[in-house]
Amino acid sequence: MPLSPADLLIRAAAVHTLEPGQGPQRAIAVRGEHVIALAPTPDGLDHLVGPATEVVDEPGAAVLPAFDDTHTHLIFAAYSVHDVPVHHARTIPEFLDLIRERAATTPPGEWIRTTTNWQELNLLEQRLPTAEELDRATTDHPVLVKRGGHNDVLNSHAMRLAGITTDTPQPEGGIIERDERGRLTGRLIDKAMALAERLLPRPDLEGRIDGLRLASRDYAATGIGTVRDCMVPVEDLDVLRAAREAGALAVRMRALVSGFGARTPAEIDDLLDRMEPWRYADDAWLRVWGVKFGIDGGIEAGALDEPYADRPCYHGHLLWEPAALADAVDRVVRRGWRVGVHAWGDRGLRTLLDVYETVLQHHPGLPQGTLVIEHGGLARPDQRARAVRLGIPVTVQHPLLHDAAAAQIRAWGADRVSDIFPLREWIDDGALLTAGSDFPVGPYGAMTSVWGMTTRQTVAGAQGPGHAITLDEAVALHTSNAARLLGEHDDRGSLAPGKLADLTLWPTDPMSCPTEHLAVLRPTLTVVGGRAVHDSREGAAR
């Protein structure tokens, strides 16, 4: 009985399946959502070509599985689509001009918000703008300048609306920055950001869906097929469902619901109650993965055992009392969900491991991947050994280190920064390690991340080159390891008959091209579930 034709057949110089023990193939066939066949010769699947089969014949190209970004913020990216693109500025005057241009077309009184994916030390002045400077761009609009996930800067109009004055007390777990004369600079760090962000108007549903459509397409254009979004407000789950129903998602979405606003047992239980309808949802494109907490701050507030280089009496911030976080995590896992916790400094990671060990004592036999370390930036040898012993996976993000290296060196000193993300040691110690971007702190992009993990290059030069890993290992962190973390290794992460057809086509073979080319290498085709979600080939249908 003849086999049904394939929907898609790709012939290439190499099809890297990432199946253990299998060398490169030369042809791959897809029917519906799944891979149906592979062949070691370009013509080995020609019998599957039918009248409607799309044949992609690229003798110089290579195929890889689509990549996972296991720690990113697609929701932030979707918001930023319509924000002032200050990431293009190279000086503070350019930065202010971009805000001034937006103010000229924005009705007075409406909020103006910036994109988040930039670092002040990459500006000529190597600092954040101040409220006083933002006032020069506009006093008719409240302005919120957002940098990454831990810092906001407000103009005076925005501070008035937020009720922030020199008498406003410091919120627990946050900082309202003042200068040496006690004046407000406009900068809010960590928990203090909520004072202003609660006032931001939420865009309408149509605008949110459009933002997700554009942002997810851009992820796909870099070779990413699945994102694990580590900060999804629970109310945005309905927005994601609407985007999925509208066909707007170009990548698979695995959502960690933000637990940052839930502090008391009652608030955590309410959050879990709101998540309950998602427990049994079976959609390979959109799933709720679990809950995200944070044990410490970020670049300027990660909790360290030794003081900061630029502030001798400062050790960063712990955002939870350990016993309270242990109770919060316990409540989540008792309801059958998983937990990822941000830990950046060595004190933060040590405290988190104390919390996780307490939870594991209460729940022996929890499956690996129920409890995850997000970042583990400054992981000491004893902490790595302890995490491996406890079976705790780790997500790492070299793009974060790449863009934030200068700021982190100023805060921590060069020696500690060179030891951020000790990838070589994590792998050698036997950890389940996966990779992501932490956009908007770092840029997303499949090969951008691979290049960084193999070279350790950053905006401040190579940091800790001894921690670099091999190309094969770096690719695995975004593919097979990522699928294991998500519990989807039977369906994704490699290319084999019966697995989902999540694949990428590259114009040159990433596994053998010069390393320096990887930083800017992008695929010509990204396929998710047998559907082309990105196609830049000349003459390809759009």
N, C-alpha and C positions, 0 to 999 in steps of 0.2 A: 504494500500500500504506500503510495508516494506521500512524502512529508509535506505539510502545508508550507507555503512560502514564508520567508521572513518578512517582517515589516522594514527592517533596517539591516544592512550588511556593510561592515567596514573592513576594508583591506588596508593594512598599514605595514610599516617597517617592523613594528613591534607592538604586540598587545601584551602588556604586563598585567597578568591576572592577579598577582600577589597570592595565588594559591600555593601553599607550602610544597616545595619540591618541583614545581612546574616552571619550566623555562618560558621565555617569550613565545607567544603565538603570532600568527600573521593575519588571522581573520576572526571576526566575531559577528554572530548573528543574533538579532533581537526580534522577538515576536510579542506584541502586547507590552506588558510591563517587565518582561523577564528576558534574561539571556537564554538562548536555546542551544547554542553550539559555538565551539571554538575550533580552530584548525591551525596546524603548524605551517601551512603553505597559503599564499594569497588566494589561490583558486580552490582551496579545500572545501569551501562552503557554497560554491557556485550553484550546486544543485538546489539550493534554497532560494534562488532568485526567481521571483515571479513577476507578472506584469506590474504589480503595484509596489514592488520592493524598492526602497531607496538604497542605492548603492553609492557608498562613499569610498572612492579609490584614491588613497593618499599614500603613495609608496615611500615618502620620506617622513611620514608622521608617526606618532606613537599614541597608543591608547592606555589609559590608566583608569582605575575606579575613580568616580567622583570623590572629592575630598569632603571630610567633615570639619567644621570649625566648632570644637567642643566647648569653647567659652567665648561667647561674643554677645552683642546686644543689637539684634536686628530691630527691635522696637525703637531703640535710640536712633538707629540709622534711618528708619522710616520717618521719625519725627524730624530729623535733620534735613531731609530732602528739601523742605520748604524754608529752612532757616538761612540766616545771613552767612554766606560761605567764607567765614574769616580764616578757615584753614588755608586759603590762598594767599593771605597776607604774609609779608616778610618783615614788616616794621609796624610799630604801633600807629603811626600816621596812616598807613594803608589800611590797617585794622579799623580805625575810626572812620575813614572814608567809606568803607563798605557799609558800616552801620548808618552813616549819614545818608548814603544813597537809598537805603531801605526806608529810612525815616521820611524821605521826600515823597514816597509813594504810599505811606502808611497813615491812616487817619489818626489825628492826635488822640492820645489816651490809650491806644492799642499797644499791647506788649510787642516788643521786638526781641527775638531770641537768636542766638548764634549757633552755628555748628559746633560740635564738641571735639572733633578729632584734630587737635592741634596742641602744641606744647610751647609755653612761653619762652623757654630757653632756646627754642629754634627761631625766635624773633631776634632782630638785630639788638634790641634793648635788653633781651634776656630777662624779661619780667612780665607779669600780668599788667594789663591796663588798670587804672584806678577809677573810682567813682567820679572823681573830678575830671578825668580825661573823657570818660563816657559822657559826662554832661556837656562837653564841647561838641559831641556828635548830635545830641538831642536832649532837650529838657522837656519836650512835649510828649515823650513816650517813656513808659517804664522799659528799661533795657535789662535783660538777663544774659550775661556772657557766660557760657558754660564751657568748662574745659574738663574733658574726661567725665568720670562718674563721681568725683569727690570734691569738685571746686566750682563755685559760681562767683561772678562779680556783678554787682548791681550798680546802676546809676542812682542818683539821689532820688529821682521820681519813684523808682522801684522800692528803694528803702523806705520812703514815706508810706507807700501802700502796704508794705509788709510790717509797718510799725516798728522798724528797727531804729533805735536811737543809741546814743552813747551810754544810756542807762540800761539798755536791754541786757539781762544776764546771759552768760554763756550757757547754751543748752547742753544737756548731758550728751556726751559723745560728739560734740561739734564745737566749732570755733567761729565767732564773729570777729574778724581781724580788725585790729586798731594799729595805727602807726605809733612811732616813738613819742608823739605828743598826745596820744589817747584818742585821736580822731579816727572815725570809721573810714576804712579804705574801700568798702564795698564788697570785700571778699568774704564768702561764707564757705566753710569747710565741713564736709560730712553732715552730721545731723542738723547743723544750722541751715543747710540748704532748704529744708522743708519750710522754713519761715516765709520764703518767697515762692517756692515752686508750687505750694498749695494754691496760690493765687492765679497761676497760669490758666488761661482758658483752654479747654480741651477742643481740638479740632473736630469737625463733624465726621460722621462715619465715612462718608464718601472720600473726604480728604485723607483719613487714616488708611483706607484701603488703597488709595492711589500711592501713598507713601510706601506702604508695604510692597506694592507691585514694583515700583521703581527700585527700591532698595534691594529687594530679593533678586531682581534681575541683575543688579550690579554684583552681588555676591556670586551668582551663577557665572557671570562673565569672567571671574577669576578662577573658576574650576571647582567652586564649592557647591555641593549638592545637598548638604544637610547642615543646619545650624542648631546648636544647643544654646538657646538664649537664656542667660543667667540673671535676668532681672525683669521679669514680666509682671507688671501690676495685675492683680487678680481680675480687675474689671476689664483688662485688655484681652482676656481670653475670648470674650464674645466678639471683639474686633477681629481677632485671628480667625475665629470660625467664619465670620462674614467674609473675610478676605479669601479664605479657602473655598467657600461656596461660590465666590465670584471668579474663581480661577486665577486669583492675583498672586498666589505664592509660587515663586519659581524655584524654591528650595524646600526641602522637608524641614519642619520646625519641631524642635523638642524644647518645651518651655519649662523653665524653673520659675515658679511663682515667687515673687519677692516677699520675703518675710521681714524686710527691714522696718516696716511700719508696725509690726506686731510685737509687742513687748510683754504683755501679760498673758497668763494661761488662757483667759477668756478671749483675748484678741487672736491668739493662735488657733484656738478651737473654731472661732468664727471664720478665719481664713480657710481652714480645712473643710468646714461645712460648705463654703462657697466653691471649693474645688471638687467636692464629692461627685457632681454630675459628670465629671470628666474621667472618673476612675475606670469605667469600662468602655470608654470610647475606643473604637478600633479603626483608626485611620492612619495609614502608613505615611501620610503627609503631615499630619498635625496631631501631636500627642503632648500631654502634660507629663513631665518627667518627675517633678518633685518640687521642693521648696529651697530657696536660697537665703542663707543668713551671712553675716559678716562678723568675724571675731575682732578685727582691727581695721585701721584706716589704710590708705593707699600710700602714694609716694611721699607725701608730707606727714603721714600719721600712722604708718605701719608700726606695730609694737615691737620694740627691740629690747634685748637684754642689756646692751651697752648703749650709752647715749648717742644722740645724733651728732654728726660732725659739725653742723652749723648751729647747734643749740646744745651746749654741753650739759644742761640740766634736764633735757627733754628726752623721753623714751618712747614717744608715740602714744597711741590711744588703744585701749581695749574697749570695745563697744558693748560687751556683755560681762556680767559676773559669770564665772564658769558654771556654777550650779544652776543659774537661771537658763543659760544656753543649753546645758545638758537636759534640763526639763523640757525645753522647747523642742529640741531634736527628738527626744523620747516621744513626745506627743505626735510628732510627724510620722515616725516609723511605726508607731502603734496603729496608725491609720492606714498603713500600707504604702506610704510614699517614701521616696528617697530624698536625701539631703545633700546639698553642696554648700560648703562654708568657705568664704573668702578668708585667707590667712596670708599676710604679706611678710611681716617681719618674723624673726626667729622666736621672739617671745610670743607673738600671736600664734605661730604654728605649734609651739610647745603647749600653749594653753588649749588649743583646739584638740591636740592629741589626747590631753587629759580628758576633755569633754567626750571625745569619741570612745575612749577606753571605758569610761563610765557607762555610756549607752550600750556598748557591746557586752558589758557585764550583766546588764539587765535583759539583753536580747541576744543570748549566745546563738550562733548559727545564722546570723543575718547574711544574706547573699552578698558576695563581693560586688561593690558598686552601689550599695545602699547608702553608704556614707562616703563622701568624696571631698578631697582637699582641692579647693580652687586656688590656684597659683602656687602656694608653698614657696614663695619667692626666695627667701633666705633660709634654706633648709640645711641645718647642721647635720653632720654624719650620724649622730645618735638619734636625731629626729627622723632621718630617712630610714634607718634600721627599724625604728619603732613603727613607722607607718607601714612598712613592708610586713613586719611581724603581725600587725593588726589586720592586714589585707585591705588597706585603704588606698584606692587609686588617686592619682594626681593629674590635674589639668595644668599645662604650662603654656605660656604665650610669649614667644620671643618677639613678635612685633611690638608688644608693650615695652619690653626692654629696649628695643631698637629706638623707639621715639622718645622714651622717657629717660634714657641713660644720663643725659646731662643734668636734668633736674634731680635724678636720684643720686648722682655723684655729689652734687652740692649738699644734699641732705644727709647722706650716709657716709660719704667718702669713697674713694676709688676701690679700696680693698674689698669692702663688703659688696659693692656693686659688681665686681668681677665674679663674685660667687652666687649671684642671683641665677636661678634656674640651673642647677648643676645636673644637666641632662645626662651626661655620660655616667655619673655616679648613680642617679636614679635607676637607669636601665641596668647597670652592672649589679646593683643591689636587688634587682628582681621586681621592681615596682611596675604596676600597670600604669603606664604613662600615656597621656594623649595631649594633642596640641590644638591651640586655637589662636585667636588674635587679641582678644579683649578690646575690640573696637568699642568705643571710640578712642581709647587710650592708644591703641596701635592700629595700623591699617590691616584690613582683612585682605586675604589673597593666598591661594594655595601655595604657589611656588615662592612668593615673598617670604612666607613662614619657613619653608624648607631651606631656602638660601640662608636665612638668619640662623637656624639651628645648626647648620653645617659650617658656618663661618664665624658665628658669634659677633658679626659686625653690627654696629649701632651708629647713631649720629655722633657719638663721642669716640669712635674707633672700636676695635675688637675688644670685647669684655670677657675675660676668662676663657681664652681659646681652648684651654685644656678641657673645658666642659662640653666641647662640640661633639656631635654625633655624626654617624655616616648618613649618606643620602638615603640608603635603603631604610635605615631606622627612622629618619625624619618623615619619609613618606608613610611608613607604617603608623606613626603617631596620628596621622590624619585620616587613616583608612581602616586597616584591620584592627588596630588597637582601639580606635574610636568606636567602631561597631561593637567591640567587646564591652566597652564601658556602658554603652547604651543598651546592651542586651540584645543586639540585633545582628550578631555575627553570623547567624544562620541565613540571613536575608541580604546582608550588605557587607561592604568592606573589602571584598574581592570579587573577581569576575569568574563565574562558573555557571554551567547550565542549571537553571532553576532559581538562581539568585536574581534579585532585582537589577534591572538594566540601568544602573546609575554609573555613568562613565564619562570620561573626558577624552577629547582628541587634541593633541598638542602638535604644533607645526614642526617642532624638532623634538627629539627624544630627551625628556628631562633627566633620564637615568644615565645619559652619556654626554650631554652637552656641557660646555665649559661652565663651571660653577657660577661665574659672574653673570651669566645670561639668565640664571634662574630668578634673580631679583625682579625682573620685569617681564618674565615669560607668562603669557596668557594662553588659554586654550582657544582653538577655533570653534570648538563644539562642546557643549555640556549637555548631557542627556540625563534626565531623572525619570525613572519609571518608564523608560522607553520614549519619553517625550523630550524633544529638543527645547531646552529652556534658555539656551544661548547659542547663537550660530552667527559667526562673523565671516564665514566663507564667502568669497566673491561670488555673486550671483545666487546665493542661497535665498530661499523664500523667507520673508519676514512676517 
